[in-house]
Structures are given as C-alpha cells and as structure tokens.
C-alpha cells in the first residue's frame, strides 16, 4: 500500500451493486465513497447486455417512492446519502437536475433502508475496472 491514502474512492454503488467489502475498507481508512451511477443508470443503459432490470423500476424502490411522494431516483439518491456517501447523478435535463437536488426534505426509515439494502445482486452493471483500458476504449486523453 502506498504512503498516501486517497480522500475519495469513486465507484459504482447502487442498491443492485453495493460493494460492501470495498465500502468497509474505505470506511476503515476514512476514505469517502463517491457513487457513480447512484440511481443505477448503468442498469438500464442500452448496450450493456441482455436481461438487465432497472433499479428505478424495482417494486421495492417504487413503493418507497410512492410512500414519500418522491421519484424512484430521489429514493435512490437519499439511500446513498443516508449511508454517508457522496452521490453524483448525471443528467442533462433541467427538471431532472432540480429533482436530483430535492432529496433533503425526507428521510428513509430504518426498514426502508434495510429493504433497499436487500436488493443487492452482487452483479456489476458497468464494465470491470480492469477492462477499462486505452486499448479497449480507444480514446487517448491529452494532457492539459
């Protein structure tokens, strides 16, 4: 292990893929977990294989959203926040950006958190980190 401990670890985290061992390691060394794809976007983007199911359409998520008068995306963001993570949802749509910010006027109950935690599939939605190479994706990033 190197001498400098990173401050942030950005990784795929959503209820379908929670990476508990990584999160526990990061917590032990006070490394902030930053979730990319916190609403499970990678679970429904086209081109990532067959038999995908969207976490946004999961009955557990939609029922909790209905209870709070929120969208499924807001529930998933709140789940990450209540677990102490930084969440970075991506959107180019103004109304979705506003919706993604509107997650601080409600809280998930302990039972709701447990139900969302129970959605773990153990299956990564995005590519394996070791497969993300210049050879595989073919785009050099020029130095600034």
C-alpha positions as CSV (number, residue, x, y, z in Angstrom):
1,X,0.0,0.0,0.0
2,X,1.2,3.5,-0.8
3,X,2.0,6.1,1.8
4,X,-0.8,8.5,0.7
5,X,-4.3,7.4,1.5
6,X,-6.8,8.7,-1.1
7,X,-9.5,11.0,0.2
8,X,-12.2,9.8,-2.2
9,X,-12.9,6.4,-3.9
10,X,-15.3,6.8,-6.8
11,X,-17.1,3.5,-7.6
12,X,-20.3,2.0,-8.9
13,X,-22.7,1.9,-6.0
14,X,-26.5,1.5,-6.1
15,X,-28.9,-1.0,-4.4
16,X,-28.2,-3.7,-7.0
17,X,-24.4,-3.5,-6.6
18,X,-23.2,-2.3,-3.2
19,X,-19.6,-3.4,-3.0
20,X,-19.8,-3.9,0.8
21,X,-16.2,-5.1,1.2
22,X,-14.8,-2.0,-0.6
23,X,-17.1,0.3,1.4
24,X,-16.0,-1.3,4.6
25,X,-12.3,-1.0,3.6
26,X,-12.8,2.7,2.7
27,X,-14.6,3.4,6.0
28,X,-11.7,1.8,7.9
29,X,-9.3,4.2,6.3
30,X,-11.6,7.2,6.3
31,X,-11.9,7.3,2.5
32,X,-15.1,8.9,1.2
33,X,-17.2,6.7,-1.1
34,X,-18.4,8.6,-4.1
35,X,-21.1,6.7,-6.0
36,X,-21.2,7.0,-9.8
37,X,-24.4,5.6,-11.2
38,X,-26.2,6.1,-7.8
39,X,-29.6,5.8,-9.4
40,X,-28.4,2.6,-11.2
41,X,-28.3,4.2,-14.7
42,X,-25.8,1.6,-15.7
43,X,-28.6,-1.0,-15.0
44,X,-30.7,0.4,-17.8
45,X,-28.4,2.0,-20.4
46,X,-28.6,0.3,-23.8
47,X,-25.7,-1.8,-25.0
48,X,-24.7,-3.4,-21.7
49,X,-26.2,-6.9,-22.3
50,X,-29.5,-8.6,-22.1
51,X,-31.5,-9.5,-19.1
52,X,-31.0,-6.2,-17.4
53,X,-33.5,-4.8,-15.0
54,X,-33.7,-1.2,-14.0
55,X,-33.4,-0.4,-10.3
56,X,-35.6,2.6,-11.0
57,X,-38.5,0.2,-11.8
58,X,-37.9,-2.2,-8.9
59,X,-41.1,-2.7,-6.9
60,X,-39.4,-2.1,-3.6
61,X,-38.0,1.3,-4.9
62,X,-41.2,2.4,-6.5
63,X,-43.3,1.5,-3.4
64,X,-40.9,3.6,-1.1
65,X,-41.1,6.4,-3.6
66,X,-44.9,6.4,-3.6
67,X,-44.9,6.4,0.2
68,X,-42.8,9.6,0.3
69,X,-44.3,11.3,-2.7
70,X,-40.9,11.2,-4.4
71,X,-39.5,9.7,-7.6
72,X,-37.6,6.4,-7.6
73,X,-34.4,8.4,-8.4
74,X,-34.8,10.6,-5.4
75,X,-35.2,7.5,-3.2
76,X,-32.0,6.0,-4.5
77,X,-30.1,9.2,-4.0
78,X,-31.5,9.5,-0.5
79,X,-30.4,5.9,0.2
80,X,-26.8,6.8,-0.8
81,X,-26.8,10.0,1.3
82,X,-28.2,8.3,4.4
83,X,-25.4,5.7,4.1
84,X,-22.9,8.6,4.2
85,X,-21.9,8.6,0.6
86,X,-21.3,11.3,-1.9
87,X,-23.6,10.7,-4.8
88,X,-23.1,12.1,-8.3
89,X,-26.1,11.6,-10.6
90,X,-25.7,12.6,-14.2
91,X,-28.4,14.4,-16.1
92,X,-28.6,17.0,-18.9
93,X,-32.3,17.7,-18.3
94,X,-33.0,20.7,-16.2
95,X,-36.1,19.2,-14.5
96,X,-34.1,16.1,-13.5
97,X,-31.2,18.1,-12.2
98,X,-33.7,20.0,-10.0
99,X,-35.3,16.7,-8.9
100,X,-31.9,15.2,-8.0
101,X,-31.2,18.1,-5.7
102,X,-34.6,17.9,-4.0
103,X,-33.7,15.0,-1.6
104,X,-33.3,16.7,1.7
105,X,-36.9,17.1,2.8
106,X,-37.5,13.5,3.6
107,X,-35.7,10.6,5.3
108,X,-35.9,6.9,4.7
109,X,-36.9,4.8,7.7
110,X,-34.6,2.0,9.0
111,X,-37.0,-0.6,7.5
112,X,-36.8,1.2,4.1
113,X,-33.0,1.3,4.2
114,X,-33.0,-2.4,5.1
115,X,-35.3,-3.2,2.2
116,X,-33.2,-1.2,-0.3
117,X,-30.0,-2.9,1.1
118,X,-31.7,-6.2,0.5
119,X,-31.8,-5.6,-3.3
120,X,-28.1,-6.5,-3.7
121,X,-27.5,-8.7,-6.7
122,X,-23.7,-8.9,-6.5
123,X,-23.6,-8.2,-10.2
124,X,-21.7,-5.2,-11.6
125,X,-23.7,-3.1,-14.0
126,X,-20.8,-1.3,-15.6
127,X,-17.6,-2.7,-17.0
128,X,-15.0,-4.4,-14.8
129,X,-12.5,-1.6,-13.9
130,X,-9.6,-3.7,-15.2
131,X,-11.2,-3.8,-18.6
132,X,-11.3,0.0,-18.9
133,X,-8.1,0.5,-20.9
134,X,-7.0,2.6,-23.7
135,X,-6.9,-0.4,-26.0
136,X,-10.5,-1.3,-25.1
137,X,-11.9,2.1,-25.4
138,X,-9.5,3.7,-27.9
139,X,-9.5,7.3,-26.8
140,X,-6.4,8.9,-25.6
141,X,-6.9,11.8,-23.1
142,X,-4.5,14.5,-23.9
143,X,-2.6,16.2,-21.1
144,X,-3.9,19.6,-20.2
